[in-house]
Amino acid sequence: MIRYAEKNDLPILQKHDRHISEMELKNSIEAGRVLILTHTEHLIGWLRYNLFWDNIPFMNMLYVLEGYRGNGYGRQLVDFWEKEMLKKRYKQVLTSTLSNERAQFFYRKNGYVDCGSLLLPGEPLEIILLKHLDSEESENENAFPVSH
């Protein structure tokens, strides 16, 4: 089952997600920007996102626990997230991965294309990837949601 994380999920996420401070993780949960995948109450994985330039959904973390990998759970989380972003009227999403990580192949296989990179001192190249969510829209369409 995929659902939005709740306050009571904080301890288990904190135990596994060491890429974010407790305060920021709590803020992300409260903002509705953490999805978790569970099976019979057991955590399988999570997806955490934020907004790049305050306008474009950017997947900061996609993680499937060891032992559950290779079973399509990551794809399920990404599919769910993309559908949620479409409901919120976003037309594009972003993510990134290090050039020495296998995740780049997962994203490309699932419709993400390279759109830039970032090189920090002492780090491998960070590849920025983009996906257009509405295939009928022109690639030149605004990535921002429609305001009401």
Backbone torsions as a table, in degrees:
resi	resn	phi	psi	omega
1	MET	NA	134.7	175.8
2	ILE	-106.6	132.9	178.9
3	ARG	-151.2	166.3	174.8
4	TYR	-74.2	139.0	179.1
5	ALA	-65.2	150.3	178.2
6	GLU	-121.1	169.9	-178.5
7	LYS	-52.5	-39.5	-177.8
8	ASN	-71.8	-7.8	175.5
9	ASP	-85.7	-11.7	-175.9
10	LEU	-53.1	-48.6	-177.6
11	PRO	-59.6	-43.7	-178.0
12	ILE	-71.0	-37.8	177.5
13	LEU	-67.6	-41.6	179.0
14	GLN	-60.4	-36.8	179.9
15	LYS	-62.7	-36.6	-174.0
16	HIS	-101.6	-30.4	-176.0
17	ASP	-97.6	95.4	-177.2
18	ARG	-95.8	11.2	-178.7
19	HIS	-96.3	7.7	-175.3
20	ILE	-148.2	144.4	178.8
21	SER	-72.0	159.7	179.0
22	GLU	-58.2	-43.3	-178.9
23	MET	-63.7	-44.2	179.7
24	GLU	-67.9	-37.2	177.3
25	LEU	-64.2	-43.0	177.2
26	LYS	-60.5	-44.7	177.9
27	ASN	-61.1	-41.8	179.8
28	SER	-64.2	-40.8	177.6
29	ILE	-63.7	-46.6	-179.6
30	GLU	-63.6	-30.8	179.6
31	ALA	-82.0	-2.7	-179.3
32	GLY	72.3	36.5	-176.9
33	ARG	-117.3	24.9	174.7
34	VAL	-133.4	124.4	175.5
35	LEU	-107.8	141.8	175.1
36	ILE	-126.4	148.8	177.2
37	LEU	-114.0	123.9	179.8
38	THR	-127.8	159.7	171.9
39	HIS	-139.5	123.3	-174.9
40	THR	43.5	52.3	175.6
41	GLU	71.7	-1.4	179.8
42	HIS	-95.5	132.2	177.5
43	LEU	-67.5	129.9	176.0
44	ILE	-107.6	-39.5	-180.0
45	GLY	-174.3	178.3	179.6
46	TRP	-151.6	161.8	175.5
47	LEU	-133.2	129.6	179.2
48	ARG	-123.8	135.7	-179.2
49	TYR	-137.5	169.1	175.7
50	ASN	-145.2	-170.3	178.4
51	LEU	-115.0	117.8	175.1
52	PHE	-72.9	132.8	-176.3
53	TRP	54.3	23.7	-179.3
54	ASP	62.0	15.7	-175.7
55	ASN	-138.8	-22.2	-174.5
56	ILE	-119.4	120.3	178.5
57	PRO	-56.6	128.3	-179.0
58	PHE	-125.5	115.9	178.7
59	MET	-74.3	109.8	-179.5
60	ASN	-82.4	-32.8	-174.5
61	MET	-150.2	127.7	168.9
62	LEU	-127.4	120.8	-175.7
63	TYR	-142.7	129.4	173.7
64	VAL	-116.5	127.9	-177.7
65	LEU	-60.9	146.5	175.9
66	GLU	-50.6	141.2	-179.8
67	GLY	95.0	-22.1	177.7
68	TYR	-107.7	-7.1	-176.0
69	ARG	-69.8	152.4	177.7
70	GLY	81.8	10.5	-178.8
71	ASN	-114.0	12.1	177.8
72	GLY	86.2	5.6	-178.2
73	TYR	-68.2	-38.8	177.0
74	GLY	-61.5	-43.6	178.5
75	ARG	-61.2	-40.8	178.8
76	GLN	-61.6	-44.1	179.1
77	LEU	-63.4	-45.3	-179.5
78	VAL	-64.8	-43.4	178.1
79	ASP	-58.8	-46.8	-179.6
80	PHE	-60.7	-47.0	-179.7
81	TRP	-60.7	-45.8	-179.6
82	GLU	-61.0	-40.7	177.6
83	LYS	-65.4	-38.8	176.9
84	GLU	-64.3	-39.7	-179.8
85	MET	-68.3	-36.1	174.9
86	LEU	-63.4	-41.4	177.8
87	LYS	-59.9	-32.3	179.4
88	LYS	-85.5	5.8	173.9
89	ARG	75.6	21.7	173.2
90	TYR	-83.9	142.2	-178.3
91	LYS	-103.9	-16.2	-179.4
92	GLN	-138.9	153.5	173.0
93	VAL	-135.0	157.6	179.4
94	LEU	-127.0	158.6	168.5
95	THR	-155.6	178.2	176.4
96	SER	-149.6	162.0	177.0
97	THR	-155.2	152.2	176.6
98	LEU	-70.8	147.7	-177.8
99	SER	-65.6	-17.4	178.8
100	ASN	-97.6	11.6	178.6
101	GLU	-106.1	147.6	179.0
102	ARG	-72.0	-16.4	-176.6
103	ALA	-57.1	-29.5	-179.2
104	GLN	-57.1	-35.8	-179.4
105	PHE	-71.5	-37.3	175.7
106	PHE	-59.8	-49.2	-177.9
107	TYR	-64.5	-45.1	179.7
108	ARG	-61.8	-41.1	178.8
109	LYS	-61.2	-26.8	-176.8
110	ASN	-104.6	26.3	169.8
111	GLY	94.3	2.3	178.0
112	TYR	-85.9	142.5	179.0
113	VAL	-123.4	147.1	177.9
114	ASP	-62.2	135.1	179.1
115	CYS	-136.2	2.3	178.9
116	GLY	168.9	-177.2	179.3
117	SER	-156.5	166.3	179.5
118	LEU	-140.0	133.2	179.6
119	LEU	-122.9	108.7	176.9
120	LEU	-96.8	147.5	-179.6
121	PRO	-55.1	130.4	176.9
122	GLY	75.7	6.7	-179.0
123	GLU	-117.6	153.2	171.6
124	PRO	-66.5	162.5	178.8
125	LEU	-60.0	132.4	174.8
126	GLU	-94.6	120.6	-179.2
127	ILE	-93.8	126.0	176.8
128	ILE	-95.1	131.3	-177.3
129	LEU	-123.3	144.7	-175.9
130	LEU	-125.7	145.3	172.6
131	LYS	-135.5	131.6	172.3
132	HIS	-84.9	124.1	-175.8
133	LEU	-82.4	-31.8	-179.3
134	ASP	-106.5	99.1	-174.2
135	SER	-63.7	-19.3	179.7
136	GLU	-78.9	-17.1	-179.1
137	GLU	-82.4	147.4	176.5
138	SER	-66.2	146.9	177.7
139	GLU	-65.1	-13.6	178.7
140	ASN	-91.3	-0.7	179.9
141	GLU	-64.1	153.4	177.1
142	ASN	-62.6	136.5	-179.8
143	ALA	-81.0	-8.7	-172.6
144	PHE	-83.7	152.2	179.4
145	PRO	-68.9	157.4	177.1
146	VAL	-78.7	129.2	179.6
147	SER	-89.6	151.5	-179.6
148	HIS	-112.4	NA	NA
